Amino acid sequence: MSAAYVDASALVKLFKAERETNAFRAALGDWPVQVASELIRVEAVCTARRLGGDEILQRANAAVERINLIPISPEIIELATGAHTPPLRAMDAIHLATALMMRQDLGAIFVYDSDLYAAALGHDLNALAPQ
């Protein structure tokens, strides 16, 4: 069974209501296996703390717990430091590299960041941003 990669720009919609939240939740339901870089735990917790409140932090932690986390390996770091079009921020490059390392088992990558979305498409990944 193929997995769906969940980027931080998508994961935040599971603990903070945004315009795309309902569409994302519905689409994610089609993918029982969800994966992400272990980096997403840091991104989710830091975002939840910035937003404030124990309840949102609990929702962020619960969202992360449902995802299979992929360790950041030396190979992922090497791939992340390569040239990407468009150029990516460091955390986005790690997410892209992680998705690329798993591409044989990946059916989709959920991402709402426009640069990462474009880079994923450029690497022939099935980038999705349900509206």
Backbone as CSV, one residue per row, in Angstrom:
resi,resn,N_x,N_y,N_z,CA_x,CA_y,CA_z,C_x,C_y,C_z
1,MET,0.849,-1.184,0.000,0.000,0.000,0.000,0.888,1.238,0.000
2,SER,0.547,2.199,-0.826,1.367,3.405,-0.866,0.977,4.366,0.257
3,ALA,1.927,5.195,0.592,1.771,6.133,1.706,1.612,7.552,1.180
4,ALA,1.109,8.409,2.031,1.035,9.838,1.744,2.014,10.559,2.660
5,TYR,2.844,11.406,2.068,3.760,12.231,2.847,2.994,13.477,3.271
6,VAL,3.142,13.865,4.520,2.461,15.048,5.053,3.516,16.070,5.443
7,ASP,3.491,17.208,4.763,4.397,18.312,5.059,3.819,19.155,6.202
8,ALA,4.656,19.941,6.839,4.217,20.778,7.965,3.129,21.770,7.559
9,SER,3.194,22.288,6.334,2.173,23.239,5.883,0.798,22.577,5.795
10,ALA,0.779,21.273,5.626,-0.476,20.519,5.627,-0.854,20.098,7.047
11,LEU,0.113,19.599,7.798,-0.175,19.093,9.142,-0.815,20.150,10.033
12,VAL,-0.389,21.386,9.909,-0.927,22.445,10.769,-2.446,22.541,10.632
13,LYS,-2.979,22.167,9.481,-4.420,22.239,9.260,-5.187,21.227,10.115
14,LEU,-4.474,20.263,10.688,-5.122,19.286,11.561,-5.269,19.783,12.993
15,PHE,-4.550,20.839,13.342,-4.707,21.356,14.709,-5.037,22.838,14.762
16,LYS,-5.096,23.485,13.612,-5.510,24.890,13.521,-6.454,25.002,12.334
17,ALA,-7.670,25.427,12.583,-8.654,25.528,11.504,-8.221,26.586,10.494
18,GLU,-8.114,26.162,9.246,-7.787,27.053,8.137,-8.778,26.777,7.009
19,ARG,-8.768,27.612,5.999,-9.713,27.501,4.891,-9.718,26.098,4.275
20,GLU,-8.558,25.483,4.169,-8.438,24.185,3.496,-8.591,22.979,4.433
21,THR,-8.819,23.214,5.718,-8.814,22.125,6.699,-9.764,20.990,6.331
22,ASN,-11.018,21.296,6.026,-11.988,20.229,5.744,-11.606,19.434,4.505
23,ALA,-11.183,20.121,3.455,-10.782,19.429,2.224,-9.556,18.555,2.477
24,PHE,-8.609,19.061,3.259,-7.412,18.281,3.557,-7.762,17.044,4.373
25,ARG,-8.576,17.216,5.415,-8.976,16.066,6.240,-9.652,14.989,5.382
26,ALA,-10.541,15.413,4.496,-11.250,14.456,3.641,-10.274,13.714,2.732
27,ALA,-9.366,14.433,2.111,-8.397,13.805,1.208,-7.444,12.888,1.969
28,LEU,-7.023,13.308,3.143,-6.091,12.513,3.940,-6.720,11.185,4.362
29,GLY,-8.030,11.178,4.513,-8.732,9.956,4.883,-8.574,8.831,3.871
30,ASP,-8.232,9.179,2.644,-8.007,8.165,1.602,-6.640,7.503,1.722
31,TRP,-5.814,7.988,2.636,-4.439,7.502,2.792,-4.236,7.006,4.219
32,PRO,-4.506,5.724,4.486,-4.350,5.224,5.855,-2.907,5.224,6.345
33,VAL,-1.952,5.172,5.428,-0.542,5.221,5.821,-0.027,6.626,5.523
34,GLN,0.381,7.315,6.586,0.884,8.686,6.461,2.279,8.753,7.049
35,VAL,3.169,9.436,6.340,4.562,9.527,6.758,5.030,10.977,6.692
36,ALA,6.107,11.256,7.424,6.739,12.575,7.392,8.121,12.462,8.009
37,SER,8.939,13.429,7.722,10.234,13.533,8.386,10.007,13.756,9.876
38,GLU,10.897,13.222,10.690,10.805,13.454,12.131,10.880,14.943,12.462
39,LEU,11.359,15.729,11.541,11.402,17.185,11.686,10.017,17.764,11.957
40,ILE,8.985,17.092,11.462,7.631,17.619,11.597,7.201,17.742,13.055
41,ARG,7.743,16.904,13.919,7.407,16.999,15.348,7.832,18.362,15.901
42,VAL,9.036,18.785,15.575,9.536,20.088,16.034,8.682,21.207,15.444
43,GLU,8.410,21.122,14.148,7.615,22.166,13.495,6.219,22.263,14.098
44,ALA,5.582,21.126,14.349,4.226,21.133,14.895,4.191,21.703,16.308
45,VAL,5.102,21.262,17.153,5.117,21.736,18.541,5.443,23.226,18.599
46,CYS,6.426,23.665,17.837,6.786,25.090,17.844,5.637,25.952,17.322
47,THR,4.968,25.489,16.271,3.825,26.232,15.737,2.707,26.293,16.767
48,ALA,2.410,25.180,17.407,1.346,25.146,18.414,1.669,26.066,19.586
49,ARG,2.905,26.081,20.018,3.283,26.972,21.131,3.158,28.438,20.731
50,ARG,3.506,28.752,19.487,3.354,30.133,19.008,1.883,30.529,18.973
51,LEU,1.026,29.591,18.595,-0.405,29.870,18.530,-1.007,29.982,19.921
52,GLY,-0.403,29.291,20.901,-0.801,29.423,22.300,-1.865,28.439,22.744
53,GLY,-1.782,28.096,24.017,-2.795,27.255,24.643,-2.447,25.787,24.669
54,ASP,-2.810,25.143,25.787,-2.551,23.715,25.962,-3.366,22.863,24.995
55,GLU,-4.586,23.303,24.707,-5.452,22.506,23.837,-4.859,22.374,22.435
56,ILE,-4.372,23.457,21.887,-3.798,23.388,20.539,-2.507,22.569,20.535
57,LEU,-1.740,22.645,21.621,-0.526,21.829,21.730,-0.894,20.340,21.783
58,GLN,-1.944,20.004,22.512,-2.400,18.609,22.573,-2.863,18.129,21.199
59,ARG,-3.581,18.995,20.465,-4.037,18.617,19.118,-2.855,18.432,18.180
60,ALA,-1.840,19.281,18.316,-0.642,19.149,17.475,0.068,17.835,17.757
61,ASN,0.249,17.519,19.028,0.902,16.258,19.393,0.098,15.055,18.905
62,ALA,-1.223,15.131,19.007,-2.073,14.034,18.533,-1.945,13.864,17.022
63,ALA,-1.860,14.966,16.293,-1.702,14.895,14.834,-0.382,14.227,14.465
64,VAL,0.676,14.575,15.179,1.993,13.982,14.904,1.991,12.493,15.236
65,GLU,1.309,12.109,16.304,1.295,10.703,16.727,0.684,9.779,15.681
66,ARG,-0.175,10.308,14.816,-0.820,9.480,13.788,0.073,9.252,12.569
67,ILE,1.224,9.891,12.542,2.109,9.832,11.375,3.322,8.959,11.677
68,ASN,3.720,8.160,10.710,4.957,7.387,10.812,6.119,8.334,10.520
69,LEU,6.985,8.519,11.502,8.082,9.482,11.363,9.325,8.807,10.787
70,ILE,9.926,9.469,9.818,11.119,8.970,9.143,12.332,9.700,9.717
71,PRO,13.313,8.969,10.239,14.518,9.617,10.784,15.290,10.377,9.701
72,ILE,15.926,11.451,10.118,16.761,12.233,9.199,18.122,11.553,9.117
73,SER,18.388,10.945,7.990,19.626,10.190,7.779,20.664,11.054,7.064
74,PRO,21.915,10.625,7.059,22.936,11.346,6.280,22.566,11.438,4.796
75,GLU,21.906,10.408,4.263,21.498,10.437,2.856,20.450,11.523,2.607
76,ILE,19.541,11.682,3.550,18.525,12.727,3.422,19.187,14.099,3.481
77,ILE,20.125,14.281,4.395,20.839,15.561,4.491,21.566,15.855,3.186
78,GLU,22.228,14.855,2.632,22.958,15.037,1.372,22.006,15.442,0.247
79,LEU,20.886,14.773,0.150,19.902,15.093,-0.879,19.292,16.475,-0.648
80,ALA,19.058,16.824,0.602,18.468,18.128,0.928,19.389,19.286,0.571
81,THR,20.688,19.059,0.630,21.628,20.150,0.344,21.876,20.331,-1.146
82,GLY,21.280,19.487,-1.968,21.413,19.637,-3.416,20.590,20.814,-3.928
83,ALA,20.783,21.120,-5.186,20.043,22.218,-5.816,18.612,21.773,-6.109
84,HIS,17.659,22.616,-5.759,16.248,22.347,-6.033,15.662,23.557,-6.743
85,THR,14.692,23.295,-7.600,14.014,24.368,-8.309,12.541,24.321,-7.947
86,PRO,12.030,25.401,-7.351,12.758,26.601,-6.933,13.630,26.307,-5.709
87,PRO,14.559,27.212,-5.399,15.372,27.036,-4.187,14.456,26.959,-2.954
88,LEU,14.812,26.083,-2.027,13.961,25.838,-0.861,14.615,26.288,0.435
89,ARG,13.768,26.601,1.412,14.250,26.825,2.774,14.714,25.486,3.324
90,ALA,15.539,25.532,4.360,16.179,24.324,4.890,15.177,23.237,5.275
91,MET,14.149,23.594,6.035,13.200,22.571,6.486,12.416,21.987,5.318
92,ASP,12.069,22.828,4.348,11.369,22.319,3.167,12.261,21.381,2.368
93,ALA,13.548,21.694,2.285,14.488,20.821,1.572,14.581,19.456,2.257
94,ILE,14.529,19.439,3.585,14.553,18.163,4.312,13.277,17.373,4.038
95,HIS,12.129,18.047,4.026,10.879,17.352,3.706,10.930,16.780,2.290
96,LEU,11.385,17.570,1.326,11.463,17.082,-0.050,12.417,15.898,-0.151
97,ALA,13.571,16.013,0.462,14.556,14.924,0.408,14.003,13.648,1.039
98,THR,13.285,13.787,2.139,12.687,12.617,2.788,11.665,11.968,1.864
99,ALA,10.829,12.784,1.248,9.836,12.250,0.307,10.516,11.569,-0.876
100,LEU,11.579,12.166,-1.377,12.291,11.568,-2.512,12.931,10.238,-2.136
101,MET,13.439,10.131,-0.921,14.046,8.875,-0.477,13.007,7.748,-0.393
102,MET,11.730,8.116,-0.182,10.673,7.110,-0.051,9.808,6.996,-1.290
103,ARG,10.188,7.633,-2.362,9.301,7.793,-3.517,8.700,6.481,-4.020
104,GLN,9.389,5.354,-3.876,8.838,4.072,-4.349,7.588,3.675,-3.571
105,ASP,7.505,4.098,-2.327,6.369,3.748,-1.475,5.377,4.897,-1.317
106,LEU,5.606,5.983,-2.039,4.821,7.199,-1.846,3.807,7.371,-2.973
107,GLY,2.553,7.578,-2.596,1.521,7.836,-3.590,1.204,9.302,-3.744
108,ALA,1.512,10.091,-2.708,1.198,11.519,-2.743,2.021,12.243,-1.690
109,ILE,2.152,13.545,-1.892,2.730,14.418,-0.873,1.755,15.579,-0.693
110,PHE,1.240,15.723,0.519,0.343,16.832,0.835,1.187,18.020,1.258
111,VAL,1.044,19.123,0.541,1.867,20.299,0.805,1.128,21.549,0.340
112,TYR,1.136,22.578,1.177,0.494,23.845,0.845,1.502,24.966,0.629
113,ASP,2.765,24.738,0.900,3.815,25.720,0.638,4.071,25.736,-0.867
114,SER,3.975,26.901,-1.501,4.050,26.966,-2.965,5.405,26.544,-3.520
115,ASP,6.496,26.904,-2.858,7.816,26.511,-3.356,8.028,25.006,-3.240
116,LEU,7.672,24.437,-2.101,7.829,22.997,-1.922,6.903,22.235,-2.866
117,TYR,5.705,22.749,-3.062,4.765,22.136,-4.009,5.387,22.084,-5.404
118,ALA,5.939,23.209,-5.850,6.562,23.272,-7.180,7.767,22.342,-7.279
119,ALA,8.579,22.304,-6.234,9.759,21.431,-6.239,9.342,19.963,-6.279
120,ALA,8.299,19.610,-5.535,7.809,18.228,-5.546,7.325,17.843,-6.942
121,LEU,6.566,18.725,-7.575,6.122,18.460,-8.944,7.311,18.324,-9.882
122,GLY,8.326,19.162,-9.680,9.526,19.106,-10.506,10.271,17.787,-10.396
123,HIS,10.063,17.079,-9.296,10.674,15.760,-9.093,9.669,14.636,-9.378
124,ASP,8.588,14.982,-10.055,7.552,14.011,-10.442,6.871,13.335,-9.259
125,LEU,6.757,14.053,-8.145,5.964,13.559,-7.018,4.525,14.030,-7.210
126,ASN,3.583,13.275,-6.696,2.166,13.605,-6.793,1.812,14.602,-5.683
127,ALA,2.083,15.881,-5.937,1.836,16.929,-4.939,0.348,17.264,-4.911
128,LEU,-0.214,17.289,-3.703,-1.631,17.582,-3.516,-1.798,18.696,-2.492
129,ALA,-2.733,19.601,-2.778,-3.086,20.678,-1.852,-4.595,20.882,-1.945
130,PRO,-5.367,19.958,-1.367,-6.825,20.036,-1.495,-7.372,21.368,-0.993
131,GLN,-8.244,21.939,-1.782,-8.853,23.221,-1.442,-10.274,23.005,-0.946
